[in-house]
Each structure stands twice: as C-alpha cells, then as structure tokens.
Amino acid sequence: MVKGIKFLLFLQQQIQFKMQYVKLNRCLWAALMFSTLFACSPKNQEIIQLPDGTTDVVSYQTEGDSLKIGKFSNGSIYFKSQKKSGLKGFTETETFTYHQNGQLRKYAFLVNDSLRYFRFYTRDGKLESTGGCALVYLDNESLYVDTVQVSEPYFHQLRFALPPNCQFRLLYGDEVADENSRDLTLNPLLLLPQKETMTGFLVKEEQPAVLNKVLYWSLEDTVCHNIEKGVVWRRFVVTE
C-alpha cells in the first residue's frame, strides 16, 4: 500500500515536471521567434507592442535631419518627430505618437534629447496623464538666478510646449511675501504676449538691485477641458 502511494506521488511529480518543461519550451520558442523577427527587420523598421498586447511593424522615413515619420503596417501614422534649433544652442524636439485609430497617444517635448514635458491620451481622445513643466527650459517650483548689468537691457526668452488643441498663458510680476494671498489690485500680474511658442520679458535697471519675479503658467486643453498650472521664480541680480 505504501509503495503504491509512493509510486503515485512519483508519477505526479514526473507529469508536473513534463508540463513545466513544455511551458518553458513554448516561452523560449516565442522569445526566439520574436527576437529573430526583430533581428531580421530592416533598419528603417521596428516591431512595436500595442496597448492591447498585439504587435505591428512600423516603417520609418526621414526628411533631412529634422523630420522623422513612422507608419503602421496599414499605412496610418504611428510616430512623427520634428527637430529644430532651440535657445542658447540647444536642440528642441517635438514628438507625436498615435493610436491605430488615429487618435493622439503621446505628445512630448525634448531639449537635447532630455524629456521636459509630456502628455498621454486614451484611444478615445481623453487626457490620461501629464508630466514636466510647460516652460520647457525650467522646472516647476524652482528658483533661477541670473546676473545682469546696470543699464544693460536683458530680454529673458522663454519657450513653452504647446500640444494640439491647447492654449498657453503666462503671467509675470514682482514676487510678494505671500503669493497665496496676493492682491491683484495692489500687485498685478502682466499677461505676457506670445509669438508661436515663444514669450519673454525685458529686464533693465539703472541702479544695482535684486529683482524677485514670479511666473505663473497655465496650459488649457480646449478639447479635454483640462487646465494644468505651474509656477517658477526668477531672481535677477543687477550689478555695476
């Protein structure tokens, strides 16, 4: 009786071992096939995994050094990136990634290939998540200090991200002791003018001084009805 039970337990272990061996072989085979397909893909093609778990082959084409476009196997746009010269010699890149139904999936703004701002969207066009600062050369809740010369005009340029269907606003003014209780009649904020995705303001003082400024930005999505907000502090030390 005992020998019979031991034999049954041994048989069960062997069956389990064989089942695990078969599963392992299947996983290894699938990985091998995927890696083989990827290795055999031309350099201008990429195998991507879609949000639903399926895969597709994306073909890329470039126009000069600035524009890159990727298309799904059905011909619809998957990816688009545009590079251009930025402020202070930096390179700026805007990228757009799409769902197969044509809806925007991701918007991103990079400075020297460093991600500065992004947005993710669902297949039905709803805003899923955001990150970064729309003033792409600055960080939210941060203080930046510059030194300028007396009587020398200094124009502080600012670049902002502008995703599709969005409106950007930037308010600028002198910093007050308690920003949360700012009285706009006594300490107004100026709405800065824009040209394309550029804005800025002039700093010029005739005497040495320390100027503490505050920047309030907002990015409103007119389709998703979402508003992002942020604040950045700027300090200008005016010296002779």
C-alpha positions in Angstrom: 0.0 0.0 0.0 2.8 2.4 1.0 4.8 1.5 -2.2 1.7 2.2 -4.3 1.2 5.7 -2.8 4.9 6.5 -3.3 4.6 5.4 -6.9 1.6 7.6 -7.5 3.4 10.6 -5.9 6.5 9.9 -8.1 4.2 9.7 -11.2 2.5 13.0 -10.3 5.9 14.8 -10.0 7.0 13.5 -13.4 3.8 14.8 -15.0 4.3 18.2 -13.4 7.9 18.3 -14.5 7.0 17.5 -18.1 4.2 20.2 -18.1 6.7 22.8 -16.9 9.2 21.7 -19.5 6.7 22.1 -22.2 5.7 25.6 -21.0 9.3 26.6 -20.8 9.9 25.4 -24.3 6.9 27.3 -25.6 8.2 30.5 -23.9 11.7 30.1 -25.3 10.3 29.4 -28.8 8.1 32.5 -28.7 11.1 34.6 -27.5 13.3 33.2 -30.1 10.8 33.8 -32.9 10.2 37.4 -31.7 14.0 38.2 -31.5 14.5 36.6 -34.9 11.9 38.7 -36.5 13.3 41.8 -34.8 16.8 41.0 -35.9 15.7 40.4 -39.5 13.7 43.7 -39.7 15.3 46.3 -41.8 17.0 49.3 -40.0 14.1 51.6 -41.0 11.5 49.2 -39.4 10.6 48.4 -35.9 8.4 45.8 -34.3 6.2 47.5 -31.6 3.9 46.2 -29.0 0.5 47.9 -28.9 -1.5 48.7 -25.8 -3.8 45.7 -26.4 -0.8 43.3 -26.4 -0.6 42.7 -30.1 2.4 43.7 -32.2 2.8 45.5 -35.5 5.7 46.5 -37.8 6.3 50.3 -38.1 8.2 51.6 -41.1 10.1 54.9 -40.7 11.2 57.5 -43.2 13.2 60.7 -42.7 13.3 64.0 -44.4 16.7 65.7 -43.9 17.9 65.8 -40.3 14.8 67.3 -38.8 11.7 65.3 -39.7 11.0 61.6 -39.0 7.7 59.8 -39.7 6.7 56.2 -38.7 3.7 54.4 -40.2 1.8 51.3 -39.1 1.6 48.4 -41.5 -1.8 49.7 -42.6 -0.3 53.0 -43.7 -1.6 55.2 -40.9 0.7 57.5 -38.9 2.3 56.0 -35.8 5.0 58.5 -35.0 6.2 61.9 -36.0 9.1 64.0 -34.7 10.3 67.4 -35.6 13.7 68.8 -34.6 14.7 72.4 -34.6 17.3 74.8 -33.2 16.4 76.0 -29.7 17.5 78.6 -27.2 21.2 79.0 -26.4 22.3 76.5 -29.0 20.1 73.6 -27.7 18.2 71.3 -29.9 14.4 71.0 -29.4 12.3 68.0 -30.5 8.6 67.6 -30.5 7.2 64.1 -30.9 3.7 62.8 -31.6 2.8 59.1 -31.2 -0.6 57.9 -32.3 -3.1 55.1 -31.7 -4.1 52.9 -34.7 -7.4 54.7 -34.8 -5.6 58.0 -35.5 -6.1 59.5 -32.0 -3.0 61.1 -30.4 -1.5 58.7 -27.9 1.5 60.7 -26.6 2.9 64.3 -27.0 6.4 65.0 -25.8 8.8 67.9 -25.9 12.6 67.2 -25.5 15.5 69.6 -25.1 18.8 68.0 -26.2 17.0 64.6 -26.1 16.1 65.1 -22.5 12.3 64.8 -21.9 10.9 68.1 -20.5 7.2 67.7 -20.9 4.7 65.0 -22.0 1.0 64.1 -22.3 -0.7 60.7 -22.7 -4.1 60.2 -24.2 -6.5 57.3 -24.4 -7.8 55.7 -27.6 -11.0 57.8 -27.4 -9.1 61.1 -27.0 -9.3 61.6 -23.3 -6.3 63.0 -21.4 -4.7 60.2 -19.3 -1.6 61.8 -17.7 0.8 64.7 -17.9 4.3 65.4 -16.7 7.0 68.1 -16.6 6.9 71.8 -17.0 5.3 73.6 -20.0 8.1 76.2 -19.7 10.4 73.6 -21.1 13.8 75.1 -20.1 12.6 75.5 -16.5 11.3 73.3 -13.6 8.2 73.9 -11.6 8.5 75.2 -8.1 12.1 76.2 -8.8 14.2 79.4 -8.3 16.6 80.5 -11.1 19.1 83.3 -10.6 20.7 85.4 -13.3 23.2 88.3 -13.1 22.6 91.3 -15.4 24.5 94.7 -15.8 23.2 98.1 -14.8 21.6 99.9 -17.7 22.0 96.9 -19.9 18.7 95.7 -21.4 18.3 91.9 -20.9 15.4 90.1 -22.7 14.6 86.9 -20.9 13.4 84.5 -23.6 11.1 81.6 -22.7 10.0 78.6 -24.8 6.8 76.7 -24.0 5.3 73.4 -25.0 2.1 73.6 -27.0 0.3 70.3 -27.5 -2.5 70.0 -30.1 -5.8 71.8 -29.1 -4.1 73.7 -26.2 -3.8 77.3 -25.2 -0.8 78.6 -23.2 -0.9 81.6 -20.8 2.0 83.2 -18.8 1.5 85.8 -16.1 4.5 87.7 -14.8 5.1 90.1 -11.9 7.0 91.0 -8.8 7.1 88.4 -6.1 5.2 89.2 -2.9 5.8 87.8 0.6 2.7 85.6 0.5 1.8 84.6 -3.0 -1.3 82.6 -1.9 -2.9 85.9 -0.7 -1.7 88.2 -3.5 -3.9 91.2 -4.0 -4.0 91.7 -7.8 -5.2 95.3 -7.5 -2.1 96.2 -5.4 0.3 93.7 -7.1 -1.0 93.0 -10.6 0.3 90.3 -12.9 1.1 91.0 -16.5 -0.1 88.7 -19.3 3.0 88.2 -21.5 2.5 88.3 -25.3 3.4 85.3 -27.4 4.8 84.6 -30.8 4.3 81.0 -31.9 5.8 79.1 -28.9 8.0 82.0 -27.6 7.4 84.6 -25.0 9.6 86.6 -22.6 10.1 89.9 -20.8 12.7 92.7 -20.6 14.8 93.4 -17.5 16.6 96.8 -17.2 17.6 98.7 -14.1 19.6 101.9 -13.7 20.8 101.0 -10.2 22.2 97.9 -8.6 19.3 95.8 -7.3 17.9 92.4 -6.7 14.7 91.7 -8.6 12.5 88.8 -7.5 10.0 87.8 -10.1 7.3 85.1 -10.3 5.9 83.3 -13.4 2.5 81.6 -13.4 1.9 79.4 -16.4 -1.3 77.6 -17.5 -2.0 75.1 -20.3 -5.6 74.6 -21.2 -6.8 71.7 -23.3 -9.8 73.0 -25.2 -11.0 69.5 -26.1 -10.4 67.6 -22.9 -11.3 70.7 -20.8 -8.2 70.2 -18.6 -6.1 73.0 -17.2 -2.5 72.5 -16.0 -0.8 75.1 -13.8 2.7 75.8 -12.6 4.9 78.4 -11.0 8.6 79.4 -11.4 10.6 82.0 -9.6 13.2 84.2 -11.2 15.8 86.4 -9.5 17.9 89.0 -11.3 20.9 90.4 -9.6 21.7 93.8 -11.2 25.4 94.8 -10.8 27.6 97.5 -12.0 
